[in-house]
Amino acid sequence: MLSKTDRDYGTPARTSAKLVTLAIDGREVTVPEGSSVMRAAALAEAAIPRLCATDSLEPFGSCRLCLIEIEGRNGYPASCTTPVEAGMKVRTRSPMLERLRRGVMELYMSDHPADRTTCAGNGNCELHAMADAVGVGAVRYGWVGRNHLEAARDISNPYFAFDPARCIVCSRCVRACEEVQGTFALTIDGRGFNSVISPSQHQPFLESECVSCGACVQACPTDALVEKSMLERGLPQRSVTTTCGYCGVGCSFKAEVKGDEVVRMLPNRDGMPNHGHSCVKGRFAWGYATHPDRVLTPMVREKITDAWHSVSWDEAIGYAARRLREVQTRYGRGAIGGITSSRCTNEETYLVQKMVRAAFGNNNVDTCARVCHSPTGYGLKTTLGTSAGTQDFDSVLQADVILVIGCNPTDGHPVFASLMKRRLRQGAKLIVADPRAIDLVRTPHIEAAYHLQLLPGTNVALINAFAHVVLSEGLDNEDFVRERCEWPAYELWKKFILEERNSPEAAARATGVAAEEIRAAARLYATGGNAVIYYGLGVTEHSQGSTMVLGMANLAMATGNLGRSGVGVNPLRGQNNVQGSCDMGSFPHELTGYRHISDTTMRSSFEDAWKVRLDAEPGLRIPNMFDAALDGSFRGLYIQGEDIAQSDPNTHHVTAALSAMDCVIVHDIFFNETAKYAHAFLPGSSFLEKDGTFTNSERRISRVRKVMPPLAGKADWEVTCELSTAFGYPMHYAHPSEIMDEIARLTPTFAGVNYEKLDRLGSVQWPCNDKAPAGTPVMHVGTFARGKGRFVITEYIPTDERTGPRFPLVLTTGRILSQYNVGTQTRRTPNVVWHHEDLLEIHPHDAEQRGVKDGAWVKVSSRVGETTMRAHVTERVPPGVVYTTFHHQSSGTNIVTTENSDWATNCPEYKVTAVQVMPAGEASGPIAAGQGAPAHPAAGR
């Protein structure tokens, strides 16, 4: 395979200041102490045959093919498990070694299908390559004896097959599951000849604990574990390195392609966010890109009750521009706006906000990042001076205490979770603060030191209590604070935090977590060594989301846990380009780099570059747009890559606002819920059809490269340029690289970013400029981005959303591993075998009180709406709390979520909704979502 050309040194690299020099086949080589002879040999260009060894896994020494001779020693040790020693003299080839290897190899081949043409690797199989390397062309023993050639294949997994007949039981798959993924789903069952690879307890892969990350498939040296796409489509012809279009980890992949058809996605060993690892979505769930539901022809209609008409691109763009101009002529310059997407590239996002500001003449641009991580931007910028996480992912390997709050990394950010679990298995301590017992609380070889099962909506009380313990017990780092932070602000904050209302006892009453648990966890965080915080939407999507981000930054500053590896405050972003969509000036009050639109000097630089006057007044946020639509003052909206009718809270309110508009333009790859209220549909392109960049959760800017031509004929950036031009403000670029060059000229943190550098370095983390030409993995080293760190008072104010007799339970929401966001992409992949509907998790006590049975339909009612879904009775949630996901439009979870939002940013409070749950006879579906709208139109092909 093309990716197999990546060099593999057999065993992992070691880091040591002490170097060791030895001789291999007469050639001297110097390597760090602790290196294996196999790795030293590879560096000395001496290829030692091997099967069970690979440099992504610890040495195992089972295949007995990598035998060597060491001068002065008896026997033939395995080179992979033999550490180098100074002065060692190694022979990798000799008549005896060759004879031994041929004997071993012959035994392997005697229990393997003889016909190489039936191998999916077709000449690139490592087993066959090693057979050739040791000179085994035939097997003396034949295939008539006892063997495994008739063993049944396991094809239960939708993405890969396991053929025991081709398995050599080298254990690479088992070790990959343990060491790389950390799931421990595979084992070797039996002894000797009866040894077999077993998923869980002899279960089919689909029914086992396997999470389908593909690490086992990637590790397999034969085609015993192989992608079904390889079996169906054959060998790829070329590969393109690009960036995953799913979560904020931003994994690098090599898309292996035959013609314009993707054969498989192979995690890039050089990918800095993922180091060759992947999850089920990134590695396998890319089939949506060519799903028959893709709309490939532009469509228009006069009214949302009319049928759609397919038209040419020119007609569609001209129609959309004319309708928007008509709205503006009739209702004023501020009557239209746009929404950017966290799934689109930086370049595409930049162009949409530019179109709104330069062509539409207002600042009515907002982003879906508003509804997830806008409190992160506000909180971290206020305290530390930059609107982003502080560390790179690899920093977690230096952490001693890991506080996970309001996030579920194994489901939401699984590749980073694997890295975190590796550090936890090495001995780092874990604190989980979450209403649910997420997998990290207890998983193979990992158990949280503390699981603080707080009530939804009480994060601020908890973090203030942590700080109270730190200050009242003298666990703060006063030297750090005096040197790095504003002392007067610290003193005010300290006085506030030490008040009794912020004590663990007070927090216990609010959170439901025992005071002693809070004290013990806070002491561990403050005294356990390098302490790092990872958080997600369980922090930000609250009415006090910004307050909580401020509180976490306060705590990290007070304990000196910022400015080096292994510490920090790190948001785990949901969608692939949440960070980038914020960086690119998608907010109505900020241009690129989080600079306020009212800054005359800065705004002038954009006016000079764009040759247009810009409005100095901030525009409308998304919820303001909805409210204005319903009062009649906002009448036109361009939406790129978002399904606000499913993703935004209070679906009734959203669809009412969309229905009230005169012109809604949806630019997307599928006809989604929002498109039911649109007047023009512009076909979009998937990440496989794009050139551009994504920015992940660690501020890493990575190239997205076109794997196939845009199926609808135009890239998204081209569509935006043409719409802007048709509207009256010409925008012309020859390539997205020119857009990035413009971004770099206008944005100090991106000043050193260009495609040549990204191609050369692989990726860079902003700030990337003259001070940091290769980027900035760790922020706030020596000094904070704002100079002195600023402590901010974080008053705990309970949410207005209250439980009571009518709505006695608290609903909170989250994600599941196999699905992504509103499911637009993953629902169109075989991932639905794992999760084909949203389920309501409810505690057995609450279920029994309501007569709710596991698997039965229930009605979920809130103050704003009701829907139905199946119940899953589980102790994973505490009494009084219910939980569900929002991946399926059939349940329409956001029909019941309220419009409560964060006080500073309007980020919706998805995580706290008072509900009642009662048995329902059958599914009635979401109430009013798309009601009255026309059915799905004919797809474009």
Long-range contacts (C-beta under 8 A, 24 or more apart in sequence): 1-121, 1-124, 1-235, 1-236, 1-256, 1-266, 2-236, 2-238, 2-239, 2-254, 2-256, 3-239, 3-254, 3-256, 3-266, 4-124, 4-126, 6-269, 6-270, 7-42, 8-54, 8-55, 8-56, 9-38, 9-39, 9-42, 9-43, 9-55, 10-36, 10-38, 10-39, 10-41, 10-42, 10-48, 10-50, 10-53, 10-54, 10-55, 10-59, 10-66, 10-79, 10-80, 11-35, 11-36, 11-38, 11-39, 11-53, 11-55, 11-58, 11-59, 11-80, 12-39, 12-55, 12-56, 12-57, 12-58, 13-39, 13-55, 14-39, 20-84, 20-85, 20-86, 21-86, 21-87, 22-84, 22-85, 22-86, 22-87, 22-88, 22-89, 22-90, 23-88, 23-89, 23-90, 24-90, 24-92, 25-90, 25-91, 25-92, 25-93, 31-84, 33-83, 33-84, 34-83, 35-83, 35-84, 36-79, 36-80, 36-81, 36-82, 36-83, 36-84, 37-68, 37-70, 37-79, 37-80, 37-82, 37-83, 37-84, 37-88, 37-90, 38-66, 38-79, 38-80, 38-82, 40-84, 40-90, 41-68, 41-79, 41-90, 41-92, 46-92, 47-92, 47-133, 48-79, 48-92, 49-101, 49-105, 49-130, 49-133, 49-134, 50-79, 50-80, 50-130, 51-108, 51-126, 51-127, 51-130, 51-168, 51-170, 51-221, 52-80, 52-170, 52-171, 52-172, 52-221, 53-80, 54-172, 54-219, 54-221, 56-176, 56-180, 56-219, 56-269, 56-276, 57-172, 57-175, 57-176, 57-179, 57-180, 57-219, 58-175, 58-179, 60-170, 60-171, 60-172, 60-175, 62-170, 62-171, 63-104, 63-168, 63-170, 64-100, 64-104, 65-101, 65-104, 65-105, 65-130, 65-134, 67-97, 67-100, 67-101, 68-92, 68-97, 69-94, 69-96, 69-97, 76-100, 98-134, 98-135, 101-134, 102-134, 102-135, 102-136, 105-130, 105-131, 105-134, 105-136, 106-136, 106-139, 106-140, 106-141, 107-141, 108-168, 109-136, 109-139, 110-139, 110-141, 110-142, 110-143, 110-145, 110-147, 111-147, 111-148, 111-149, 111-168, 112-165, 112-166, 112-168, 112-222, 113-149, 113-165, 113-166, 114-139, 114-143, 119-166, 119-222, 119-223, 120-223, 120-226, 120-230, 120-231, 121-222, 121-223, 122-235, 124-235, 125-221, 125-222, 125-223, 126-221, 126-222, 127-168, 127-221, 127-222, 146-193, 148-196, 151-196, 154-199, 154-204, 154-205, 155-228, 156-204, 156-205, 156-206, 156-207, 157-204, 157-205, 157-206, 157-210, 157-212, 158-206, 158-228, 158-284, 158-830, 158-831, 158-833, 159-212, 159-214, 159-227, 159-228, 159-229, 159-280, 159-283, 159-284, 159-830, 160-205, 160-212, 160-214, 160-217, 160-225, 160-226, 160-227, 160-228, 160-284, 161-225, 161-226, 161-228, 161-231, 162-197, 162-205, 162-224, 162-225, 163-223, 163-224, 163-226, 164-196, 164-197, 164-224, 165-224, 166-222, 166-223, 166-224, 167-196, 167-197, 167-222, 167-224, 167-225, 168-221, 168-222, 168-224, 169-195, 169-196, 169-197, 170-221, 172-216, 172-219, 172-220, 172-221, 173-197, 173-215, 173-216, 173-217, 173-219, 173-220, 173-225, 174-216, 175-219, 176-215, 176-216, 176-218, 176-219, 177-210, 177-215, 177-216, 179-422, 180-213, 180-215, 180-219, 180-277, 180-418, 181-211, 181-213, 181-215, 181-277, 181-418, 182-417, 182-418, 182-421, 182-422, 182-425, 182-443, 182-444, 182-445, 182-446, 183-209, 183-210, 183-211, 183-213, 183-444, 184-209, 184-444, 184-445, 185-209, 185-210, 185-211, 186-210, 186-216, 197-224, 206-833, 211-279, 211-280, 211-414, 211-817, 212-280, 212-284, 212-818, 212-834, 213-277, 213-278, 213-279, 213-280, 213-283, 213-414, 213-415, 213-418, 214-267, 214-278, 214-280, 214-283, 214-284, 215-277, 215-278, 218-266, 218-267, 218-276, 218-278, 227-264, 227-284, 229-262, 229-263, 229-264, 230-263, 230-264, 233-258, 233-261, 233-263, 234-258, 234-263, 235-263, 236-263, 236-264, 239-266, 240-705, 240-706, 240-707, 241-268, 241-703, 241-705, 242-687, 242-688, 242-703, 242-704, 242-705, 242-707, 243-576, 243-687, 243-693, 243-694, 243-702, 243-703, 243-704, 244-278, 244-281, 244-282, 244-576, 244-687, 245-343, 245-576, 245-686, 245-687, 245-688, 245-694, 245-704, 245-825, 246-279, 246-281, 246-282, 246-285, 246-575, 246-576, 246-820, 246-825, 247-281, 247-412, 247-413, 247-414, 247-573, 247-574, 247-575, 247-576, 247-820, 248-413, 248-572, 248-573, 248-574, 248-575, 248-576, 248-578, 248-579, 248-696, 248-697, 249-273, 249-274, 249-393, 249-413, 249-414, 249-415, 249-416, 249-696, 249-697, 250-576, 250-694, 250-695, 250-696, 250-697, 250-698, 250-700, 250-702, 251-277, 251-278, 251-279, 251-282, 251-415, 252-702, 252-762, 252-763, 253-278, 253-282, 253-283, 255-688, 255-707, 257-707, 257-708, 260-708, 260-709, 261-290, 261-708, 262-286, 262-289, 262-688, 262-707, 262-708, 270-762, 271-762, 272-392, 272-394, 272-700, 272-762, 272-763, 273-393, 273-415, 273-416, 273-696, 273-698, 273-700, 273-702, 273-763, 274-415, 275-419, 277-415, 277-418, 278-415, 279-414, 279-415, 279-817, 280-414, 280-817, 280-818, 280-831, 281-817, 281-818, 281-820, 281-826, 281-831, 282-415, 284-829, 284-830, 284-831, 285-818, 285-820, 285-825, 285-826, 285-829, 285-830, 285-831, 286-688, 286-829, 287-828, 287-829, 287-830, 288-686, 288-824, 288-825, 288-826, 288-828, 288-829, 289-669, 289-686, 289-687, 289-688, 289-689, 289-708, 290-711, 291-670, 291-828, 292-939, 292-941, 293-670, 293-671, 293-828, 293-939, 294-669, 294-670, 294-683, 294-711, 294-712, 294-939, 294-940, 294-941, 295-668, 295-669, 295-670, 295-671, 295-681, 295-683, 295-712, 295-937, 295-939, 295-940, 296-683, 296-711, 296-712, 296-713, 296-939, 296-940, 296-941, 297-683, 297-712, 297-940, 297-941, 298-680, 298-681, 298-682, 298-683, 298-712, 299-680, 299-681, 299-937, 300-679, 300-680, 300-681, 301-679, 301-680, 302-679, 303-679, 304-659, 304-664, 304-676, 304-677, 304-678, 304-679, 304-933, 304-934, 305-932, 305-934, 306-934, 307-934, 307-937, 308-681, 308-934, 308-937, 308-938, 310-938, 310-940, 313-713, 313-714, 313-719, 313-722, 316-680, 316-681, 316-682, 317-682, 317-719, 317-722, 317-723, 317-726, 318-726, 319-680, 320-638, 320-663, 320-665, 320-679, 320-680, 320-682, 320-723, 320-726, 321-723, 321-726, 321-727, 321-728, 323-636, 323-662, 323-663, 323-665, 323-679, 323-680, 324-360, 324-636, 324-638, 324-663, 324-665, 324-727, 325-727, 325-728, 326-662, 326-663, 327-635, 327-636, 327-662, 327-663, 328-360, 328-636, 330-635, 331-632, 331-633, 331-634, 331-635, 332-633, 333-360, 333-361, 333-362, 334-362, 334-364, 334-619, 334-620, 334-633, 334-634, 335-633, 335-634, 335-635, 335-636, 336-360, 336-362, 336-364, 336-634, 336-635, 336-636, 336-637, 336-638, 336-663, 337-362, 337-364, 337-365, 337-366, 337-619, 337-620, 337-625, 337-634, 337-636, 337-637, 337-638, 338-364, 338-365, 338-637, 338-638, 338-639, 338-640, 339-365, 339-366, 339-367, 339-368, 339-622, 339-637, 339-638, 339-639, 339-640, 339-642, 339-644, 340-365, 340-366, 340-367, 340-368, 340-581, 340-584, 340-586, 340-640, 340-641, 341-367, 341-368, 341-577, 341-581, 341-640, 341-641, 341-642, 342-367, 342-368, 342-369, 342-372, 342-573, 342-574, 342-575, 342-576, 342-577, 342-578, 342-580, 342-581, 343-575, 343-576, 343-577, 343-641, 343-642, 343-687, 344-577, 344-581, 344-640, 344-641, 344-716, 345-577, 345-580, 345-690, 345-691, 345-692, 345-693, 345-694, 345-704, 345-716, 345-717, 345-736, 346-577, 346-580, 346-581, 346-583, 346-584, 346-692, 346-693, 346-694, 346-695, 346-701, 346-740, 346-743, 347-692, 347-693, 347-717, 347-736, 347-739, 347-740, 347-743, 348-640, 348-690, 348-692, 348-716, 348-717, 348-720, 349-577, 349-580, 349-581, 349-584, 349-586, 350-584, 350-585, 350-592, 350-739, 350-742, 350-743, 351-717, 351-720, 351-721, 351-724, 351-731, 351-739, 352-586, 352-638, 352-640, 352-720, 353-584, 353-585, 353-586, 353-591, 354-610, 354-724, 354-731, 355-638, 355-720, 355-723, 355-724, 355-727, 355-729, 355-731, 356-619, 356-638, 357-591, 357-606, 357-610, 357-614, 357-615, 358-610, 358-612, 358-614, 358-724, 358-729, 359-724, 359-727, 359-728, 359-729, 359-731, 360-727, 361-615, 362-615, 362-619, 363-588, 363-589, 363-597, 363-614, 363-615, 363-617, 363-618, 363-619, 364-588, 364-619, 364-620, 364-625, 364-634, 365-585, 365-586, 365-587, 365-588, 365-619, 366-586, 366-587, 366-588, 366-619, 366-620, 366-621, 366-622, 366-625, 367-581, 367-582, 367-586, 367-587, 368-575, 368-578, 368-581, 368-642, 368-644, 368-647, 369-578, 369-581, 369-582, 369-586, 370-587, 370-621, 370-622, 370-905, 370-906, 370-907, 371-541, 371-622, 371-647, 371-648, 371-649, 371-907, 371-908, 371-910, 372-537, 372-540, 372-541, 372-573, 372-574, 372-575, 372-578, 372-907, 373-537, 373-540, 373-571, 373-573, 373-574, 373-578, 373-582, 373-907, 374-540, 374-545, 374-582, 374-587, 374-902, 374-905, 374-906, 374-907, 375-539, 375-540, 375-545, 375-546, 375-548, 375-549, 375-902, 375-904, 375-905, 375-907, 376-540, 376-549, 376-571, 377-582, 377-587, 377-594, 377-905, 378-546, 378-549, 378-904, 378-905, 379-545, 379-546, 379-547, 379-548, 379-549, 379-550, 379-552, 379-553, 380-549, 380-553, 380-569, 380-571, 381-594, 381-786, 382-550, 382-790, 382-792, 383-550, 383-553, 383-554, 383-557, 383-789, 383-790, 383-791, 383-792, 384-553, 384-562, 384-569, 384-779, 384-780, 384-784, 384-785, 384-786, 384-789, 385-780, 385-784, 385-785, 385-786, 385-787, 385-789, 386-594, 386-779, 386-780, 386-785, 386-786, 387-582, 387-594, 388-571, 388-579, 388-583, 388-699, 388-766, 388-779, 389-568, 389-569, 389-570, 389-571, 389-697, 389-698, 389-699, 389-779, 390-562, 390-563, 390-567, 390-568, 390-569, 390-570, 390-778, 390-779, 390-780, 391-532, 391-565, 391-566, 391-567, 391-568, 391-570, 391-698, 391-777, 391-778, 391-779, 392-698, 392-700, 392-765, 392-777, 392-778, 393-419, 393-697, 393-698, 394-419, 394-565, 394-777, 395-532, 395-565, 395-566, 395-567, 395-568, 395-777, 395-778, 396-420, 396-423, 396-532, 396-534, 396-566, 397-422, 397-423, 397-566, 398-530, 398-565, 398-566, 399-423, 399-428, 399-530, 399-531, 399-532, 399-566, 399-567, 400-428, 400-429, 400-528, 400-529, 400-530, 400-531, 400-566, 401-428, 401-429, 401-430, 401-431, 401-524, 401-525, 401-528, 401-529, 401-530, 401-531, 401-532, 402-428, 402-429, 402-430, 402-431, 402-531, 402-532, 402-534, 403-431, 403-433, 403-525, 403-531, 403-532, 403-533, 403-534, 404-430, 404-431, 404-432, 404-433, 404-434, 404-438, 404-440, 404-534, 404-535, 405-432, 405-433, 405-434, 405-459, 405-533, 405-534, 405-535, 405-538, 405-539, 405-552, 406-433, 406-434, 406-459, 406-535, 406-536, 406-537, 406-538, 406-539, 406-540, 406-548, 406-911, 407-434, 407-534, 407-535, 407-536, 407-537, 407-538, 407-539, 407-572, 408-434, 408-436, 408-438, 408-439, 408-440, 408-536, 408-538, 408-814, 408-815, 409-440, 409-534, 409-536, 409-572, 410-438, 410-439, 410-440, 410-443, 410-817, 411-438, 411-439, 411-814, 411-815, 411-816, 411-817, 412-536, 412-572, 412-574, 412-814, 412-815, 413-536, 413-572, 413-697, 414-817, 416-572, 416-697, 420-534, 421-446, 429-524, 429-528, 431-521, 431-524, 431-525, 433-459, 433-462, 433-521, 434-538, 435-812, 435-877, 435-878, 435-881, 435-883, 436-812, 436-814, 436-841, 436-876, 436-877, 436-881, 436-883, 437-875, 437-876, 437-877, 449-521, 449-524, 450-517, 450-520, 450-521, 450-524, 452-511, 452-513, 452-517, 452-518, 452-521, 453-512, 453-513, 453-878, 454-511, 454-512, 454-513, 455-510, 455-511, 455-512, 455-810, 455-880, 455-881, 456-810, 456-812, 456-881, 456-911, 456-912, 457-542, 457-543, 457-544, 457-798, 457-799, 457-801, 457-810, 457-909, 457-911, 457-912, 458-507, 458-510, 458-511, 458-512, 458-796, 458-798, 459-538, 459-539, 459-542, 459-544, 459-548, 459-551, 460-544, 460-547, 460-548, 460-551, 460-794, 460-795, 460-796, 460-797, 461-502, 461-506, 461-507, 461-510, 461-511, 461-796, 462-507, 462-511, 462-513, 462-518, 463-548, 463-551, 463-552, 463-554, 463-555, 463-794, 464-497, 464-502, 464-507, 464-551, 464-794, 464-796, 465-502, 465-503, 465-504, 465-506, 465-507, 465-511, 465-515, 465-518, 465-522, 466-518, 466-521, 466-522, 466-525, 466-555, 467-497, 467-502, 467-522, 467-551, 467-554, 467-555, 467-558, 468-497, 468-498, 468-502, 468-503, 468-504, 468-507, 468-522, 469-504, 469-518, 469-519, 469-522, 469-523, 469-526, 470-522, 470-525, 470-526, 470-555, 470-558, 470-559, 471-497, 471-498, 471-558, 472-498, 472-503, 473-523, 475-522, 475-523, 475-526, 475-527, 475-559, 476-526, 476-558, 476-559, 477-558, 477-559, 477-560, 479-560, 480-557, 480-559, 480-560, 481-557, 481-558, 481-560, 481-789, 484-557, 484-562, 484-563, 484-783, 484-784, 484-788, 484-789, 485-557, 485-784, 485-788, 485-789, 485-790, 485-791, 486-788, 486-789, 486-790, 486-791, 489-790, 489-791, 489-792, 490-558, 490-791, 492-791, 492-793, 493-554, 493-791, 493-792, 493-793, 494-791, 496-793, 496-795, 497-554, 501-796, 502-796, 510-796, 510-798, 512-878, 525-555, 525-559, 526-559, 529-566, 530-561, 530-564, 530-565, 530-566, 530-567, 531-556, 531-559, 531-561, 531-567, 532-561, 532-566, 532-567, 532-568, 532-569, 532-570, 533-561, 533-568, 533-569, 533-570, 534-570, 534-571, 534-572, 535-569, 535-570, 535-571, 535-572, 536-571, 536-572, 536-574, 537-574, 537-814, 537-910, 537-911, 538-812, 538-814, 538-911, 539-571, 540-571, 540-902, 540-907, 541-902, 541-907, 541-908, 541-909, 541-910, 541-911, 542-799, 542-902, 542-907, 542-909, 542-911, 542-912, 543-797, 543-799, 543-800, 543-801, 543-900, 543-901, 543-902, 543-903, 543-909, 543-912, 544-796, 544-797, 544-799, 544-902, 544-903, 545-902, 545-904, 545-905, 545-907, 545-909, 546-902, 546-903, 546-904, 546-905, 546-907, 547-794, 547-795, 547-796, 547-797, 547-903, 547-904, 548-794, 550-792, 550-794, 551-794, 553-789, 553-792, 554-791, 554-792, 554-794, 557-789, 557-791, 558-791, 562-780, 562-784, 562-789, 563-778, 563-779, 563-780, 563-781, 563-782, 563-784, 564-778, 564-781, 565-778, 568-778, 568-779, 570-697, 570-698, 571-697, 572-697, 573-696, 573-697, 574-815, 574-821, 575-821, 576-687, 576-694, 576-696, 577-694, 577-695, 578-697, 579-695, 579-696, 579-697, 579-699, 580-693, 580-694, 580-695, 580-701, 583-695, 583-747, 583-749, 583-750, 583-766, 584-743, 587-621, 588-618, 588-619, 588-620, 588-621, 589-618, 589-619, 591-746, 592-743, 592-746, 592-747, 592-750, 593-747, 593-748, 593-749, 593-750, 605-746, 606-746, 609-742, 609-745, 609-746, 612-729, 621-906, 622-648, 622-906, 623-899, 623-901, 623-906, 623-908, 624-906, 625-657, 626-653, 626-654, 626-657, 627-657, 629-657, 629-658, 629-660, 629-661, 630-656, 630-657, 630-660, 632-660, 634-661, 635-660, 635-661, 635-662, 635-663, 636-661, 636-662, 636-663, 636-664, 636-665, 637-661, 637-663, 637-664, 637-665, 638-665, 638-667, 638-723, 639-664, 639-665, 639-666, 639-667, 639-668, 639-674, 640-667, 640-668, 640-684, 640-716, 640-720, 641-667, 641-668, 641-669, 641-684, 641-716, 642-668, 642-674, 643-668, 643-672, 643-673, 643-674, 643-822, 643-824, 644-674, 645-672, 645-673, 645-674, 645-676, 645-677, 645-929, 645-930, 646-672, 646-673, 646-674, 646-822, 646-886, 646-889, 646-892, 646-894, 646-929, 647-821, 647-822, 647-886, 647-894, 648-894, 648-908, 649-894, 649-897, 649-898, 649-899, 649-908, 649-909, 649-910, 650-864, 650-865, 650-894, 650-895, 650-897, 650-898, 650-899, 651-865, 651-892, 651-894, 651-895, 651-926, 651-928, 651-929, 652-864, 652-865, 652-895, 652-927, 652-928, 653-864, 653-899, 655-928, 655-929, 655-930, 655-931, 665-723, 667-716, 667-719, 667-720, 668-824, 669-824, 670-824, 670-828, 671-936, 671-937, 671-939, 672-822, 672-824, 673-889, 673-929, 673-930, 676-930, 676-933, 676-934, 677-933, 682-719, 682-723, 683-711, 683-712, 683-714, 683-940, 684-712, 684-716, 684-719, 685-710, 685-711, 685-712, 685-714, 685-715, 685-716, 686-711, 689-715, 690-715, 690-716, 690-736, 691-715, 691-735, 691-736, 691-737, 692-717, 692-736, 692-739, 692-740, 693-736, 693-740, 693-758, 695-766, 698-765, 698-777, 699-765, 699-766, 699-776, 699-779, 700-763, 700-764, 700-765, 700-775, 701-750, 701-753, 701-758, 701-763, 701-764, 701-765, 701-766, 701-768, 701-775, 702-758, 702-762, 702-763, 703-755, 703-758, 703-759, 703-763, 712-940, 799-900, 799-909, 799-912, 800-900, 801-898, 801-900, 801-909, 801-912, 801-913, 801-914, 802-914, 803-880, 803-914, 804-914, 806-916, 807-861, 807-862, 807-863, 807-914, 807-915, 807-916, 808-880, 808-914, 808-916, 809-842, 809-846, 809-880, 809-881, 809-882, 809-914, 809-915, 809-916, 809-917, 810-880, 810-881, 810-882, 810-912, 810-913, 810-914, 810-915, 811-860, 811-862, 811-881, 811-882, 811-883, 811-884, 811-896, 811-897, 811-912, 811-913, 811-914, 811-915, 812-881, 812-882, 812-883, 812-910, 812-911, 812-912, 812-913, 813-883, 813-884, 813-885, 813-886, 813-893, 813-897, 813-910, 813-911, 814-883, 814-885, 815-885, 815-887, 816-885, 816-887, 819-885, 819-887, 819-888, 820-887, 821-887, 822-886, 822-887, 822-889, 823-887, 823-888, 823-889, 826-887, 827-887, 827-888, 835-885, 835-887, 836-888, 837-869, 837-870, 837-888, 837-890, 837-891, 838-869, 838-884, 838-885, 838-886, 838-887, 838-888, 838-890, 838-891, 838-893, 839-869, 839-870, 839-871, 839-872, 839-884, 839-885, 840-869, 840-870, 840-871, 840-872, 840-882, 840-883, 840-884, 840-917, 841-872, 841-874, 841-876, 841-877, 841-882, 841-883, 841-884, 842-871, 842-872, 842-873, 842-874, 842-877, 842-882, 842-917, 843-873, 843-874, 843-875, 843-877, 843-878, 843-879, 843-880, 843-881, 843-882, 844-873, 844-874, 844-875, 845-879, 846-879, 846-880, 846-882, 846-917, 847-871, 847-873, 850-917, 850-918, 850-919, 851-919, 852-917, 852-918, 852-919, 856-919, 857-919, 857-920, 857-921, 857-922, 857-923, 858-917, 858-918, 858-919, 858-920, 859-917, 859-918, 859-919, 859-920, 859-924, 860-884, 860-896, 860-915, 860-916, 860-917, 861-896, 861-915, 861-916, 861-917, 861-918, 862-896, 862-897, 862-898, 862-913, 862-914, 862-915, 862-916, 863-898, 863-914, 864-895, 864-896, 864-897, 864-898, 864-899, 865-895, 865-896, 865-927, 865-928, 866-895, 866-896, 866-927, 867-891, 867-892, 867-893, 867-895, 867-896, 867-924, 867-925, 867-926, 867-927, 868-920, 868-922, 868-923, 868-924, 868-925, 869-893, 869-923, 871-917, 882-915, 882-917, 889-926, 889-929, 890-923, 890-925, 890-926, 891-926, 892-925, 892-926, 892-927, 892-929, 895-926, 895-927, 895-928, 895-929
